[in-house]
Amino acid sequence: MTMTAKKKKILFWSVLMLAIILRCIRFGSVPDGINQDEAMGAMDAWALSKYGTDRYGTFLPVHFEAWKYGQMSALLAYCMVPFIKVFGFSTVTVRLPMLLVSCGAVALVYLVSEKLFDERIALVAMALTAVNPWQFMQSRWSLDCNLFPHVFLLAFYLLLLGLEKRRYLYVSMLFFGLTFYCYGVAAYSVTAFLFVLFIWCLWKKQLKFREGLLCAVIFTLVALPEVIVLAINAVHYGKSIEMPFFTMQFFPDSIRSADILFLNFSFAQLGRNAWALFSRVFLQLPDIFFNSIPAFGPLYHVSIPFVLIGIIVFTIRLFKEKQIKKQTQMLALWGFLITGIWVGLITFEVNINRVSIIFYPVILLCAYGISLVVDKFGKLFPVIVAAYAVSSVLFFATYFTEYAEESRYYYNRDFLDAVSEADSMEEYDSLYITGNLGWQFNQLATEILTQYACRIDARYYQSEDYAQRYHYIYPERSGAELAEFVGDGLMVLYEDELQYLQFPYEVIDTVGSYSLVTAKF
C-alpha cells in the first residue's frame, strides 16, 4: 500500500468516524420529545412488530392510513420493526434506522464521488456531508420521507456500477423500486429519471434493449404494489385489495393528490412552487424548525457560490464531453439534480424534507465547485476550510444548546410528560385531553402523541375501551359544555386554557406548560 493510498484511507475513516460520533451525541434526547408524524410511524411500527398489522388492524399495509386524510409511506416503519423486536419500543429504537442509514450515506457519498470525479473531490464531498446541517438534522429523528434520498443514493451508486457490471444494474432496480415506499413523489420522479436515462443509454449503445427490458421488469415488480395503491386511490376504486403477504389499501378520505401540480395545474401555483424550491435550496432561506436552523441553512450559506459554480461548470462540461461512457455518468448525476428540481416544481410549495432528494447532488456539485476554485486559486483552500470549520463549530454548538432547548417545545416534550402522568393516575376513568400543543392546535396530533406517550397497544386502540377513556377536546370552543361531560374525569389543559373553564376546578398538578385539572361540583 502506497503512502498516498494509506493517507486516503486514514482520511476516509477519520471523516466517517467524525460523522458517526456527531450523530450519536445525545442521540434519542435531542431533539427532546417526538414529532407527531414520527410518533405516527412509530405506533404503526410497534403494531407491526406485535401483530403484523398497522394500528388500525390492516394486515401488512403497503402504504399507511396514518392521518386518514393524509397517508404515510411505510418503508421506514418496517425498518423500525427489527429494532423494536430486539431492543424494545422507545424513542431510540424508533430513530435508529435513520441514524444508521444516514451514517452509511456519508460513506456512500465518497463512493459515488470517487466514481464520478476523483478521490480528492470524494473526500471533500464526504467531509461536507459529515458536517452538513440537513444531513445531520434529518438523521436525528424519523420522518418517513427523509428515507427517500438515502435509498435513491444507494440505487444511484449501484446504477453507476451497473453501467460497467450488469449485475449491479439489476440490483439497483430493486432499490429504485423501494424508493416508492419511502415517499410518494418517487412515482413521478424516479420513474422519469430512469426512463430518460435508459433512453439515453439505448441511444448511445450503453445498454442493450433486453438489458433495459429486464431492468424495467425488476423495477416494476418491486414498485407495483405501491403503484396499485396510488392507482386505486386516483380512480376512487372504493375498496382495498388484500393479498396473502400484504394489503393495498384504499383511502376514501385522502387529499394527497392536491399536493401534485399536474393533477391541479395552474401557472400561479407553478410560480409559487418554483420560488419555494429556489428559496429553500439555493437561497437557503428559513424553513420549518424540524429541518434547519436559519443562521446556517441546509448546506451552510458559504456553500451557495460553490454550488452555483459547480452546477454551471459541470453542465457545460457535460455537453462538451466526448467520451460516451464518461458523459453517461455525468448525465446520471445531472439527472439526479434535475430530478430534485422536478420534485420541487411539481410538489406543492416544498419545504426541505419534501425536496430532500436534491441535496445529495447539490453536495456533490458543491464539492466539485470547491475543487474548481481551489484549482484556480490555490491560496483560497485554507480560507475555505476555515469558513466551513467555523460554520460547523457554530452550527453544532447551536444545535446542542439553543436548538436542543427549543426542541422541547416543537417536539412536544411537555405534552408527552403531562399526558403520560395523567394516564398513570388510574383513579380517573376518563381523560379529556386538549388539542393545544402550544405551537399549534391539532387534535389529531395530540391523539397520536397520546398513544405514543401512553404506549397504547394497537388492539386496545381498536376497542371501545379506548374511546371510553381517551377524549380529545377544544376548551376554547367548548368551555361551557365541558362541565356536562367531564364529570369526575381528568383534564389535560395547556397553560392558557384554564380561563375557558366556566365551572369550579382544581389543578392537581402542573407539568411544564400543562395543567392536570379536575372539576369541582
C-alpha positions in Angstrom: 0.0 0.0 0.0 1.5 3.4 -1.0 1.6 6.3 1.4 -0.9 8.2 -0.7 -3.4 5.3 -0.6 -2.7 4.9 3.2 -3.4 8.6 3.8 -6.6 8.5 1.8 -7.8 5.5 3.8 -7.0 7.3 7.1 -8.9 10.4 5.9 -11.9 8.3 4.8 -12.2 6.5 8.2 -11.5 9.7 10.1 -14.3 11.6 8.4 -16.7 8.7 8.7 -15.9 8.3 12.4 -16.4 12.1 12.9 -19.8 11.8 11.2 -20.8 8.8 13.3 -19.7 10.5 16.6 -21.5 13.7 15.8 -24.7 11.9 15.0 -24.5 9.7 18.2 -24.0 12.6 20.6 -27.2 12.8 22.8 -29.0 10.6 20.3 -32.6 10.0 21.3 -32.7 13.0 23.6 -32.0 15.8 21.1 -34.5 16.6 19.7 -36.2 16.2 23.0 -39.6 14.7 22.6 -41.1 13.4 19.4 -42.8 14.8 16.3 -46.4 13.8 15.6 -45.5 12.3 12.2 -42.6 10.4 13.8 -45.0 9.1 16.5 -47.4 8.0 13.9 -44.8 5.9 12.1 -43.6 4.6 15.5 -47.0 3.4 16.6 -47.6 1.6 13.2 -44.2 0.0 13.5 -44.9 -1.2 17.1 -48.2 -2.7 15.9 -46.4 -4.4 13.0 -43.8 -5.8 15.4 -46.6 -7.3 17.6 -49.4 -8.2 15.3 -48.3 -7.8 11.7 -50.8 -5.0 11.2 -50.8 -1.2 11.4 -52.6 0.4 14.4 -55.9 0.3 12.6 -55.6 -3.5 12.1 -54.7 -3.6 8.4 -52.5 -6.6 7.6 -49.0 -5.6 6.3 -50.1 -2.4 4.6 -48.1 -1.3 1.5 -49.0 2.3 2.5 -50.2 3.5 5.9 -53.5 5.1 6.5 -51.9 7.4 9.1 -53.9 10.6 9.4 -56.7 9.2 7.2 -56.8 12.4 5.1 -53.1 12.2 4.5 -51.3 8.9 4.3 -47.7 7.9 5.2 -45.0 5.9 3.4 -44.3 2.6 5.0 -40.7 1.5 4.5 -39.2 3.5 7.4 -41.7 1.9 9.8 -40.9 -1.6 8.5 -37.2 -0.8 9.1 -38.0 0.1 12.8 -39.6 -3.3 13.4 -36.5 -5.4 14.0 -35.0 -2.8 16.4 -38.3 -2.7 18.3 -38.4 -6.5 18.4 -34.8 -6.8 19.7 -34.4 -3.7 21.9 -38.0 -2.8 22.8 -40.2 0.2 21.9 -38.5 3.5 22.7 -37.6 6.8 21.0 -34.1 5.5 20.5 -35.2 2.3 18.6 -37.7 4.4 16.6 -34.9 6.7 15.5 -32.1 4.1 15.0 -32.9 3.3 11.3 -32.4 6.9 10.2 -29.2 7.2 12.2 -27.7 4.1 10.7 -28.8 4.9 7.1 -27.6 8.4 7.4 -24.1 7.3 8.7 -23.9 4.8 5.8 -24.9 7.5 3.4 -21.8 9.6 4.4 -19.6 6.7 3.2 -21.8 6.3 0.1 -21.2 9.9 -0.9 -17.5 9.1 -1.0 -18.0 6.1 -3.3 -20.4 8.0 -5.6 -18.0 11.0 -5.8 -15.0 8.8 -6.4 -16.8 7.1 -9.3 -17.9 10.4 -10.8 -14.8 12.6 -10.1 -11.7 11.6 -8.2 -10.6 10.7 -4.7 -9.8 14.3 -3.7 -13.3 15.5 -4.6 -14.7 12.4 -3.0 -13.1 13.3 0.3 -14.3 16.9 0.1 -17.8 15.7 -0.6 -17.7 13.2 2.2 -16.4 15.9 4.7 -19.2 18.3 3.6 -21.7 15.5 4.2 -20.3 14.7 7.6 -20.9 18.2 8.9 -23.9 19.1 6.6 -26.8 20.6 8.6 -29.5 19.0 6.5 -27.9 15.5 6.6 -27.2 15.8 10.3 -30.6 17.1 11.4 -32.6 14.5 9.5 -30.5 11.7 10.9 -31.7 12.6 14.4 -35.4 11.8 14.0 -37.6 9.5 12.0 -39.8 11.1 9.3 -40.9 8.7 6.6 -39.9 10.8 3.5 -36.4 11.5 4.9 -35.5 7.9 3.9 -36.1 8.7 0.2 -32.8 10.4 -0.7 -30.7 7.8 1.0 -32.3 4.9 -0.8 -32.1 6.8 -4.0 -28.4 7.5 -3.4 -27.7 3.8 -2.9 -29.6 2.9 -6.0 -27.8 5.6 -7.9 -24.4 4.2 -6.8 -25.4 0.7 -7.9 -26.5 2.2 -11.2 -23.1 3.7 -11.8 -21.5 0.4 -11.0 -24.1 -1.4 -13.2 -23.1 0.6 -16.3 -19.9 -1.5 -16.1 -21.1 -4.7 -14.5 -24.7 -5.6 -15.2 -25.4 -7.5 -12.0 -25.2 -4.2 -10.1 -27.6 -2.6 -12.5 -30.2 -5.2 -11.8 -29.7 -4.8 -8.1 -30.0 -1.0 -8.4 -33.5 -1.6 -9.9 -34.5 -3.3 -6.6 -33.6 -0.2 -4.7 -35.1 2.3 -7.2 -38.3 0.3 -6.7 -38.0 0.6 -3.0 -38.0 4.4 -3.2 -41.7 4.2 -3.9 -42.2 3.0 -0.3 -40.1 5.9 1.0 -42.1 8.8 -0.4 -44.9 9.1 -2.9 -43.1 11.6 -5.1 -41.0 8.7 -6.3 -43.8 7.7 -8.6 -43.3 10.8 -10.8 -39.6 11.5 -10.1 -37.8 8.2 -10.0 -39.7 6.8 -13.0 -38.9 9.9 -15.0 -35.2 9.7 -14.1 -34.9 6.1 -15.1 -36.9 6.5 -18.3 -34.8 9.4 -19.6 -31.5 7.8 -18.6 -32.4 4.4 -20.2 -33.5 6.1 -23.4 -30.1 7.8 -23.5 -28.2 4.5 -22.7 -30.1 2.7 -25.5 -29.4 5.6 -27.9 -25.7 5.7 -27.1 -25.5 1.9 -27.1 -24.5 1.8 -23.4 -27.3 -0.7 -22.8 -28.8 -3.4 -24.8 -32.6 -3.5 -25.2 -33.0 -6.8 -23.4 -31.0 -5.5 -20.5 -33.1 -2.4 -20.3 -36.3 -4.5 -20.5 -35.1 -6.7 -17.6 -34.3 -3.6 -15.6 -37.8 -2.3 -16.3 -39.4 -5.7 -15.2 -37.4 -5.8 -11.9 -38.2 -2.1 -11.2 -41.9 -2.6 -12.0 -42.3 -5.7 -9.9 -40.8 -4.1 -6.8 -42.7 -0.9 -7.2 -46.0 -2.4 -8.4 -47.9 -2.8 -5.0 -47.3 0.9 -4.3 -48.3 1.8 -7.8 -51.5 -0.1 -7.4 -52.2 1.8 -4.1 -51.8 5.1 -6.0 -53.9 3.9 -8.8 -56.9 2.6 -6.8 -57.0 5.9 -4.9 -56.6 8.0 -8.0 -59.6 6.3 -9.7 -61.5 6.0 -6.4 -61.7 2.3 -6.7 -63.7 2.1 -3.5 -62.1 -0.9 -1.7 -58.8 -2.3 -0.6 -57.0 -5.2 -2.2 -55.9 -7.9 0.2 -53.1 -10.3 -0.9 -51.6 -13.2 1.1 -48.5 -11.2 2.0 -49.7 -7.5 2.1 -52.6 -5.2 1.7 -53.0 -2.5 -1.0 -55.3 -0.1 0.8 -58.0 2.4 -0.5 -58.1 5.7 1.4 -61.6 7.3 1.0 -60.6 10.5 2.8 -57.3 11.1 1.1 -56.4 14.6 0.0 -52.8 13.9 -1.1 -53.5 14.4 -4.8 -53.9 18.1 -4.1 -50.1 18.2 -3.5 -49.3 17.3 -7.1 -49.2 20.2 -9.6 -50.1 18.3 -12.8 -53.3 17.0 -11.1 -54.3 20.6 -10.2 -52.3 22.7 -12.6 -52.1 26.5 -12.5 -49.2 28.8 -13.6 -49.6 30.7 -10.4 -49.0 27.5 -8.3 -46.1 26.6 -10.5 -44.5 30.0 -9.7 -45.1 29.5 -6.0 -43.6 26.0 -6.2 -40.5 27.4 -8.1 -40.0 30.1 -5.5 -40.3 27.6 -2.6 -37.7 25.4 -4.3 -35.3 28.2 -5.1 -35.6 29.9 -1.7 -35.3 26.7 0.4 -32.4 25.1 -1.6 -30.4 27.8 -3.4 -31.0 30.9 -1.2 -31.3 28.7 2.0 -34.0 30.9 3.5 -35.6 29.8 6.8 -37.6 26.6 6.7 -39.7 24.9 9.4 -38.0 24.2 12.8 -37.5 20.5 12.2 -35.5 20.9 9.0 -32.9 23.7 9.5 -31.5 26.4 11.7 -31.9 29.7 9.9 -28.4 31.0 10.7 -26.9 28.1 8.8 -29.5 26.8 6.3 -29.4 23.2 5.0 -26.0 23.5 3.4 -24.3 26.5 5.2 -24.6 29.8 3.5 -20.9 29.7 2.5 -21.8 26.9 0.1 -24.0 28.9 -2.2 -21.3 30.2 -4.6 -19.6 26.8 -4.8 -22.9 25.1 -5.6 -23.6 27.6 -8.4 -20.1 27.3 -9.8 -20.2 23.5 -9.6 -23.6 23.3 -11.4 -22.7 25.7 -14.1 -19.3 24.3 -14.9 -20.5 20.7 -14.6 -23.3 21.3 -17.0 -21.0 23.0 -19.6 -18.6 20.1 -19.4 -21.4 17.5 -19.6 -22.4 18.8 -23.0 -18.7 19.1 -24.2 -17.7 15.6 -23.0 -16.8 13.4 -26.0 -16.3 10.1 -24.2 -19.7 8.4 -24.1 -19.1 6.4 -21.0 -18.0 9.4 -19.0 -20.8 11.5 -20.4 -23.3 8.9 -19.4 -22.0 9.0 -15.8 -22.2 12.8 -15.8 -25.7 12.7 -17.3 -26.7 10.4 -14.5 -25.6 13.0 -11.8 -27.1 15.8 -13.8 -30.3 13.8 -14.0 -30.2 13.3 -10.2 -30.1 17.1 -9.8 -32.9 17.7 -12.3 -35.0 15.1 -10.6 -34.7 17.1 -7.4 -35.7 20.3 -9.3 -38.6 18.4 -10.9 -39.9 17.3 -7.5 -39.6 20.9 -6.3 -41.6 22.3 -9.2 -44.3 19.6 -9.2 -44.9 19.2 -5.5 -46.9 21.8 -3.6 -44.7 24.6 -2.1 -41.9 22.3 -0.9 -40.1 22.5 2.3 -36.7 20.9 2.9 -38.0 17.4 3.7 -40.3 17.4 0.7 -37.4 18.2 -1.7 -34.7 16.3 0.2 -33.7 14.3 -2.9 -32.0 17.3 -4.3 -29.4 17.7 -1.5 -27.1 14.8 -2.3 -26.4 16.0 -5.9 -26.1 19.6 -4.6 -23.5 18.5 -2.1 -21.6 16.6 -4.8 -21.6 19.6 -7.1 -20.6 21.9 -4.2 -17.5 19.7 -3.6 -16.9 19.9 -7.4 -17.2 23.7 -7.2 -14.8 23.9 -4.3 -12.2 21.8 -6.2 -12.6 24.2 -9.2 -12.0 27.2 -7.1 -9.0 25.7 -5.3 -7.5 24.6 -8.6 -7.8 28.1 -9.9 -6.9 29.9 -6.7 -4.9 27.6 -4.5 -4.3 30.1 -1.7 -8.1 30.1 -1.0 -8.0 26.5 0.2 -7.2 27.3 3.9 -9.8 30.1 3.8 -12.5 27.7 2.6 -11.5 25.1 5.2 -11.6 27.8 7.9 -15.0 29.1 6.7 -16.5 25.6 6.9 -14.8 24.8 10.2 -16.2 27.9 11.8 -19.6 27.3 10.3 -19.6 23.7 11.6 -18.5 24.5 15.1 -21.1 27.3 15.4 -23.8 25.0 14.0 -23.2 22.1 16.3 -22.8 24.4 19.3 -26.1 26.0 18.5 -27.8 22.6 17.8 -26.8 21.1 21.1 -27.6 24.2 23.2 -30.3 26.6 21.9 -31.9 24.3 19.4 -31.9 21.4 21.9 -33.7 23.5 24.4 -36.2 24.8 21.9 -36.8 21.3 20.6 -38.7 20.6 23.8 -41.4 22.9 22.5 -41.7 21.7 18.9 -41.2 18.1 19.7 -43.9 18.3 22.4 -41.9 17.3 25.4 -44.2 18.9 28.0 -47.3 17.4 26.4 -45.8 13.9 26.3 -44.9 14.2 30.0 -48.2 15.7 31.0 -50.4 13.1 29.3 -48.2 10.3 30.5 -48.6 11.4 34.1 -52.3 11.8 33.6 -52.6 8.3 32.2 -50.7 6.9 35.2 -53.5 8.2 37.5 -55.7 5.2 37.2 -58.2 6.5 39.7 -59.6 8.6 36.8 -61.6 6.5 34.3 -61.6 9.2 31.6 -59.0 11.6 30.3 -60.0 14.8 28.5 -57.0 16.0 26.5 -56.6 19.3 24.8 -55.6 19.6 21.2 -53.3 22.5 22.1 -49.6 21.8 21.6 -48.5 25.3 22.2 -47.0 25.8 18.7 -50.1 24.5 17.0 -53.7 23.3 17.8 -54.2 19.9 16.3 -56.4 17.3 17.9 -55.3 14.5 15.5 -51.7 15.3 16.5 -52.4 15.2 20.2 -54.2 11.9 19.8 -51.3 10.1 18.2 -48.9 11.7 20.7 -51.1 10.5 23.5 -51.0 7.0 22.0 -47.2 7.2 21.9 -46.7 8.7 25.3 -49.1 6.2 27.0 -47.9 3.2 24.9 -51.4 2.4 23.8 -51.5 -1.1 22.3 -53.0 -1.3 18.8 -55.6 -3.9 19.9 -56.7 -1.6 22.7 -56.8 1.4 20.4 -59.2 -0.6 18.2 -61.5 -1.4 21.1 -64.4 0.5 22.7 -62.4 0.8 25.9 -60.0 3.3 24.2 -62.8 5.5 23.1 -64.3 5.5 26.6 -61.1 6.5 28.3 -59.4 9.0 25.9 -61.3 12.1 24.8 -59.8 15.0 22.8 -61.3 18.4 23.4 -61.2 22.1 22.3 -61.5 24.0 25.6 -61.7 27.5 23.9 -64.8 26.4 22.0 -66.4 24.1 24.4 -65.6 25.6 27.8 -69.2 25.9 28.8 -70.1 22.4 27.7 -67.1 20.7 29.3 -68.9 20.6 32.7 -71.6 18.4 31.2 -69.4 15.6 30.1 -66.2 15.8 32.1 -67.7 14.7 35.3 -65.1 13.2 37.6 -62.6 12.7 34.7 -59.2 14.3 34.5 -58.4 17.1 32.0 -55.0 17.9 30.5 -55.0 21.5 29.5 -52.5 24.0 28.1 -51.4 26.8 30.5 -53.6 29.5 29.0 -56.8 27.3 28.7 -57.9 27.4 32.3 -59.6 30.8 31.5 -62.1 28.9 29.4 -63.4 26.7 32.2 -66.7 28.1 33.3 -67.1 26.0 36.5 -65.1 25.4 39.7 -62.0 23.3 39.2 -58.9 22.1 40.9 -55.4 21.9 39.5 -54.0 18.5 40.6 -50.5 19.0 39.1 -48.6 21.2 36.7 -46.3 19.5 34.1 -44.3 22.1 32.2 -46.8 24.2 30.2 -49.7 21.8 31.1 -52.1 21.5 34.0 -53.9 18.4 35.2 -57.3 19.6 36.2 -60.5 18.1 37.7 -63.9 19.7 38.0 -65.3 20.5 41.5 -69.1 20.2 41.7 
